[in-house]
């Protein structure tokens, strides 16, 4: 077994604390990675605090991982010692169902194996990137564009692919008018990517102070969604709206902004159900949809695209010793726009 150190939650209410544990040994198809950076996703907080249920303690979060290959199994062909690599939200899937065969492992009929809080191939609970190392099957390891700032790349492995995948699926391109609801970790990446695809980008926010930043990130327009006078001129005009908000809000008000046959796609996971009157769908044959990260092939495509276009996340780099304070700031939306942990701080103690 591989001795490992990290930070873990031990119950739903206590702060994360240092934790020593064992990783499985490197098998023939595994890559052993020394973790350099790990992004902090809002779902880390939800999971640690058991807000979605099913938390398995001790719980080591983290699924936006950048690291260096320390060793490889005898059958690994894609990676060698010293390579810079990434690991996102998945570390395995069944490989046999229709979705897996179609490179959509995120929709695996048998459930993909999450990077943390899932059952690993050895029967133990997976432990994520708030740690000094990780062992992952090479099929779920990604190549990282080495010229990009690595700390800023880490959140692409969740926030990046979560917004890239629906924009690609609905074929967003030049000439489309795209709305981005919310300007947080997901929303700011939605703005950057939609703008890079050539779309006319409109940000919807409840916070007037975010207007300047939204324009800096690439938005053409910013609408204060609480202001009916600002919303009304956009009625029936959007080709696509990406809703990144993970709190209860009035989704129907955005459905009214879509053109006929257009789609609103939800990527934010609200803990409470939304109320959607059927009339807002029927009137214009509009679609309400959702999207979940992306498959491994599409995630690599996204990383390559971001490398070609120099797109990364806006981050705040923190030592792991400040993770509990970061969680409290996350609850207040007090971060621009993603915390990333410098794992050297874990080694330095």
C-alpha positions, 0 to 999 in steps of 0.5 A, spaced: 500 500 500 502 507 498 502 511 505 498 518 503 496 524 507 491 529 506 485 533 509 478 529 510 471 530 513 470 526 519 462 528 519 457 533 516 459 538 521 466 538 523 472 542 519 476 538 515 482 535 518 489 532 516 488 525 515 493 519 514 491 513 509 493 508 504 492 508 497 492 501 493 498 499 490 500 501 482 497 495 478 499 494 470 494 499 468 495 504 473 498 511 473 501 514 480 501 521 480 504 526 485 498 532 486 501 539 485 494 542 485 487 541 486 481 545 485 475 546 490 469 545 487 462 547 490 460 539 490 466 538 495 462 542 500 456 539 498 458 532 499 463 533 505 457 536 509 452 530 506 447 535 503 446 530 497 446 524 502 451 518 501 457 521 504 462 516 506 467 518 512 473 519 512 471 523 506 477 526 502 474 531 497 477 533 490 476 532 483 480 537 479 487 534 480 493 536 476 500 532 478 506 529 475 507 522 474 511 518 479 510 511 476 506 507 471 504 500 471 507 495 466 502 496 461 501 503 461 502 506 454 500 513 454 504 516 460 511 516 462 514 518 469 515 526 469 509 527 465 504 533 467 497 530 467 490 531 470 484 527 473 477 530 473 471 527 476 471 520 474 476 514 475 473 509 472 466 506 469 463 499 467 466 500 460 461 496 457 454 499 457 452 503 451 454 510 454 461 508 456 462 505 449 460 511 446 465 515 450 460 518 455 462 515 461 459 520 465 452 517 464 455 510 465 448 505 466 452 502 472 454 509 475 461 511 474 466 511 479 467 518 482 474 520 484 472 521 491 466 518 495 465 512 491 467 505 491 474 503 488 476 497 484 479 494 491 473 495 495 475 501 498 472 508 498 475 513 493 479 518 496 480 525 492 485 530 490 486 534 497 492 529 498 499 528 496 498 523 491 493 518 487 493 512 483 488 512 477 487 507 471 490 510 465 484 511 461 481 516 466 488 520 466 488 526 462 494 530 458 495 537 460 497 543 456 504 544 459 504 552 457 498 554 461 499 556 468 497 549 471 494 552 478 489 555 473 488 549 469 486 545 475 478 547 475 478 546 467 477 538 470 470 540 472 468 547 471 471 547 464 468 541 462 461 542 465 460 548 461 464 546 455 460 540 454 453 543 453 456 548 449 459 543 444 453 539 444 448 544 442 453 546 437 454 554 439 457 558 434 458 565 431 451 568 430 448 565 436 446 569 442 447 565 448 445 567 456 449 565 462 445 565 468 450 566 474 457 568 474 461 563 479 466 558 478 461 555 472 459 561 470 465 565 468 468 559 464 461 559 460 462 566 459 470 565 456 468 559 452 461 561 449 465 568 447 471 563 444 466 559 440 464 566 437 457 567 440 454 573 443 454 572 450 449 575 455 450 574 463 445 574 467 446 576 475 443 578 481 449 582 483 450 589 480 457 589 482 459 583 478 457 587 471 464 590 470 468 583 471 463 580 466 465 584 461 472 583 462 471 576 462 468 576 455 460 578 456 457 583 451 452 585 455 450 584 463 443 583 465 441 584 472 436 579 473 431 582 478 430 588 474 424 586 469 425 592 465 432 589 463 429 582 462 424 584 458 427 587 452 431 580 451 424 576 450 424 570 445 431 572 443 436 567 445 438 561 441 441 557 448 441 559 455 446 555 460 444 556 467 449 555 472 446 557 478 446 551 484 441 555 488 433 555 488 431 561 482 426 562 477 428 558 471 421 560 468 423 567 467 429 565 463 425 560 459 421 566 456 427 569 453 428 563 449 427 563 441 422 558 439 425 551 439 431 553 443 434 550 449 435 552 456 441 547 459 442 546 467 448 545 470 447 547 477 444 542 481 440 546 486 438 542 492 431 544 492 426 543 486 424 548 481 417 550 479 416 550 471 409 551 468 408 547 462 406 553 458 413 556 458 415 550 454 409 549 450 408 556 447 415 556 443 416 548 443 422 550 448 426 545 451 429 544 458 435 540 459 441 538 463 448 536 462 453 533 467 461 534 466 463 530 459 466 523 457 474 522 458 475 523 450 471 530 450 474 532 457 481 531 453 478 535 447 476 541 452 483 541 455 486 541 448 482 547 446 483 551 452 491 550 450 490 552 443 486 558 445 489 560 452 483 559 456 484 558 463 480 559 470 480 565 474 483 562 481 485 564 488 491 560 490 490 557 497 494 553 502 490 547 504 491 549 511 485 554 509 480 550 506 475 550 512 475 558 511 475 557 503 469 553 504 465 558 509 467 563 503 464 559 498 458 559 502 458 567 501 460 566 493 466 570 496 471 567 491 473 570 484 472 564 481 475 558 484 479 556 489 485 552 488 489 548 493 497 548 492 499 541 495 506 543 497 503 546 503 501 539 505 508 537 504 510 542 508 506 541 514 
